[in-house]
Amino acid sequence: MTAASLEVTGLSAGYGPTRILEDISFSVPSGGRLAVLGRNGMGKTTLLATLAGQTRRYNGSIRLDDTAIETLDSSARALKGLGYVPQARCIFASLTVEENLFVGLKGRPQSALEEAYDMFPRLKERRKNLGSQLSGGEQQMLSTARSILGKPSVLLLDEPLEGLAPVICEELMAALTRLASSGEMTILLVEQRIQSALDFAEHVLILERGRIAWQGTSAELKQQGDTIETLLGVSGLVH
């Protein structure tokens, strides 16, 4: 499956009667890289969960290429090419690393496991260990690698760097950049490590209280220290 464009228009969503997101509109071209930033509790995770079909949608449309997916359930969206790596490390604790990765192959040959091992050599070393025996960082690697193995056309990543050592963060972001640059995958990244997110993404949107407070290119945001400090609460971190 090749990368797909993503277009979101007038999206409002939440949980039960509680609205979290209001009138969210943005687009990501095929093979594009978008970072979704914001302080804690501003709706970033809810946005990814909504795109994946795991919240209540009140209004708005979601399109993968020319296909409307907003009325589809989560499994149907996955079949259309939407991959989702939630912040909670969703692995099978009672299965080995290799068995977890098998689940992500989605019909691809077993030899494709080497793609995951090339990206995360540590997983190859631990391939016979149970998921429950992995460190938090290793579980994050496994969750991310399993989703990438399925070759989604659009990949949603919710704080994939959490718990990873700096050198592993660099390796993961480099691998994700290669995937997007090759045209294999469109990637939306929610990440608290702002420098890493801006170095990775071409475009950025910042959420504040469930609405888009700023939208533009990473290069533009890097030049707007006041915006970064006001909306993200950090200063002096971006060069």
C-alpha positions as CSV (number, residue, x, y, z in Angstrom):
1,M,0.0,0.0,0.0
2,T,1.3,3.4,-0.9
3,A,0.9,6.7,1.0
4,A,-2.5,8.4,0.9
5,S,-3.5,12.0,1.4
6,L,-5.6,12.8,4.5
7,E,-8.2,15.6,4.5
8,V,-10.1,16.6,7.6
9,T,-12.9,19.2,7.4
10,G,-15.0,20.7,10.2
11,L,-14.3,17.8,12.6
12,S,-16.0,18.0,16.0
13,A,-15.7,15.0,18.4
14,G,-15.5,13.8,22.0
15,Y,-16.6,11.2,24.4
16,G,-20.3,10.7,25.1
17,P,-21.8,14.1,25.6
18,T,-18.4,15.8,26.2
19,R,-17.1,17.7,23.2
20,I,-13.3,17.8,23.1
21,L,-12.6,18.8,19.5
22,E,-14.3,21.7,17.7
23,D,-14.2,22.5,14.0
24,I,-10.8,20.9,13.1
25,S,-9.8,21.3,9.5
26,F,-6.4,20.4,7.9
27,S,-4.9,18.3,5.1
28,V,-1.8,16.3,4.7
29,P,-0.6,15.4,1.2
30,S,0.4,11.9,0.2
31,G,3.8,11.1,1.9
32,G,3.5,14.3,4.0
33,R,4.6,14.6,7.6
34,L,2.5,16.5,10.1
35,A,3.3,17.2,13.8
36,V,0.4,17.8,16.1
37,L,1.5,19.8,19.1
38,G,0.0,21.4,22.2
39,R,0.1,21.4,26.0
40,N,-1.3,18.4,27.9
41,G,-5.1,18.1,27.8
42,M,-5.6,20.2,24.7
43,G,-7.0,17.4,22.5
44,K,-4.0,15.9,20.7
45,T,-4.7,12.2,21.7
46,T,-8.4,12.7,21.1
47,L,-7.7,13.9,17.5
48,L,-5.7,10.8,16.6
49,A,-8.3,8.6,18.4
50,T,-11.1,10.3,16.4
51,L,-9.2,9.8,13.1
52,A,-8.9,6.1,14.1
53,G,-12.6,5.8,14.9
54,Q,-12.4,5.5,18.6
55,T,-14.4,8.5,19.8
56,R,-17.9,10.0,19.1
57,R,-17.9,12.2,16.0
58,Y,-20.5,15.0,16.0
59,N,-19.7,16.7,12.8
60,G,-17.1,16.8,10.0
61,S,-15.5,14.6,7.4
62,I,-12.4,12.5,7.2
63,R,-11.1,11.4,3.8
64,L,-8.2,9.1,2.8
65,D,-7.5,10.1,-0.8
66,D,-10.9,10.2,-2.3
67,T,-12.6,7.9,0.2
68,A,-14.8,9.1,3.0
69,I,-14.1,7.1,6.2
70,E,-15.8,9.1,9.0
71,T,-18.7,6.7,9.2
72,L,-16.5,3.5,9.3
73,D,-15.6,1.7,12.4
74,S,-12.0,1.3,13.6
75,S,-11.4,-2.1,11.9
76,A,-12.8,-0.9,8.6
77,R,-10.6,2.2,8.7
78,A,-7.6,0.0,9.3
79,L,-8.5,-2.1,6.2
80,K,-8.6,1.2,4.2
81,G,-5.0,1.8,5.2
82,L,-5.1,3.8,8.5
83,G,-2.6,2.7,11.1
84,Y,-2.7,3.8,14.7
85,V,-0.1,3.5,17.4
86,P,-1.8,4.8,20.6
87,Q,0.1,6.3,23.6
88,A,-0.8,3.2,25.6
89,R,1.6,0.4,24.6
90,C,-0.9,-2.0,23.0
91,I,1.1,-5.3,22.8
92,F,0.2,-8.9,23.7
93,A,2.0,-9.4,27.0
94,S,1.6,-13.2,26.8
95,L,3.1,-13.5,23.3
96,T,6.8,-13.3,22.3
97,V,8.2,-10.3,20.4
98,E,8.2,-12.3,17.2
99,E,4.6,-13.5,17.7
100,N,3.5,-9.9,18.3
101,L,5.2,-8.9,15.1
102,F,3.5,-11.7,13.2
103,V,0.1,-10.1,14.1
104,G,1.3,-6.9,12.3
105,L,2.2,-8.6,9.0
106,K,-1.4,-8.7,7.8
107,G,-0.7,-11.3,5.1
108,R,2.8,-10.2,4.2
109,P,5.5,-12.9,4.1
110,Q,7.3,-13.8,7.3
111,S,10.6,-12.5,5.8
112,A,9.1,-9.0,6.2
113,L,9.9,-9.3,9.9
114,E,13.5,-8.3,9.0
115,E,12.2,-4.8,8.3
116,A,11.2,-4.5,12.0
117,Y,14.5,-6.0,13.1
118,D,16.5,-3.6,10.9
119,M,14.6,-0.6,12.4
120,F,15.0,-1.9,16.0
121,P,17.9,-4.4,16.4
122,R,17.0,-4.6,20.1
123,L,13.7,-6.4,19.1
124,K,15.7,-9.0,17.2
125,E,17.8,-9.6,20.3
126,R,14.6,-10.0,22.4
127,R,12.5,-11.8,19.8
128,K,11.9,-14.9,22.0
129,N,11.0,-12.8,25.1
130,L,7.4,-12.3,26.1
131,G,5.9,-8.9,25.8
132,S,5.6,-8.8,29.6
133,Q,9.4,-9.2,29.9
134,L,10.2,-6.0,27.9
135,S,11.0,-2.6,29.3
136,G,8.7,0.3,28.6
137,G,10.9,1.6,25.8
138,E,11.1,-1.9,24.2
139,Q,7.3,-2.2,24.4
140,Q,7.0,1.2,22.6
141,M,9.4,-0.1,19.9
142,L,7.4,-3.2,19.5
143,S,4.0,-1.4,19.2
144,T,5.4,1.0,16.6
145,A,7.2,-1.7,14.6
146,R,4.1,-3.9,14.5
147,S,2.0,-1.1,13.0
148,I,4.7,-0.2,10.4
149,L,4.9,-3.8,9.3
150,G,1.3,-3.6,8.2
151,K,2.3,-1.0,5.6
152,P,-0.5,1.5,6.4
153,S,-1.0,4.3,3.9
154,V,-1.5,6.8,6.8
155,L,0.2,6.2,10.1
156,L,-1.0,7.9,13.3
157,L,1.7,8.0,16.1
158,D,0.8,9.2,19.6
159,E,4.0,10.0,21.5
160,P,6.2,7.2,20.0
161,L,9.3,8.6,21.6
162,E,8.1,8.3,25.2
163,G,10.4,6.1,27.2
164,L,13.0,5.7,24.5
165,A,16.7,6.4,24.9
166,P,17.9,9.4,22.9
167,V,19.8,7.3,20.4
168,I,16.8,5.1,19.8
169,C,14.6,8.3,19.3
170,E,17.0,9.4,16.6
171,E,16.9,6.0,14.9
172,L,13.1,5.8,15.0
173,M,12.6,9.4,13.6
174,A,15.2,8.7,10.8
175,A,13.3,5.5,9.9
176,L,10.0,7.3,9.9
177,T,11.4,10.1,7.7
178,R,12.7,7.5,5.2
179,L,9.2,5.9,5.1
180,A,7.5,9.2,4.4
181,S,10.1,10.4,1.9
182,S,9.9,7.2,-0.1
183,G,6.2,7.7,-0.6
184,E,5.3,4.6,1.4
185,M,3.5,6.4,4.2
186,T,1.9,9.6,5.3
187,I,2.6,10.3,9.0
188,L,0.8,12.3,11.7
189,L,2.9,12.6,14.9
190,V,1.8,13.7,18.3
191,E,4.9,14.3,20.3
192,Q,6.0,16.2,23.5
193,R,9.6,16.3,22.3
194,I,9.1,19.5,20.3
195,Q,12.5,19.7,18.8
196,S,12.3,16.1,17.5
197,A,8.8,16.8,16.1
198,L,9.8,20.0,14.3
199,D,12.9,18.4,12.8
200,F,10.8,15.5,11.5
201,A,7.6,17.2,10.3
202,E,7.1,19.5,7.3
203,H,3.9,21.0,8.7
204,V,2.6,21.6,12.2
205,L,-0.7,22.3,13.8
206,I,-1.0,23.4,17.5
207,L,-4.1,22.6,19.4
208,E,-5.4,24.7,22.3
209,R,-8.6,23.6,24.1
210,G,-9.7,21.4,21.3
211,R,-9.3,24.0,18.5
212,I,-6.5,24.7,16.1
213,A,-4.6,27.7,17.5
214,W,-1.8,27.8,14.9
215,Q,-1.1,26.0,11.6
216,G,1.9,26.3,9.2
217,T,5.2,24.9,8.3
218,S,7.9,23.7,10.8
219,A,10.3,26.3,9.4
220,E,7.8,29.1,10.1
221,L,7.2,27.9,13.7
222,K,10.9,27.6,14.4
223,Q,11.1,31.4,13.7
224,Q,8.2,32.2,16.1
225,G,9.7,31.9,19.6
226,D,6.8,33.8,21.1
227,T,4.2,31.4,19.6
228,I,6.1,28.4,20.9
229,E,6.4,29.9,24.3
230,T,2.7,31.0,24.5
231,L,1.1,27.9,23.0
232,L,3.5,25.2,24.1
233,G,5.0,26.6,27.2
234,V,8.7,26.2,26.2
235,S,11.4,28.6,25.3
236,G,14.9,28.3,24.0
237,L,14.5,24.7,22.8
238,V,14.0,25.2,19.1
239,H,16.8,26.2,16.7
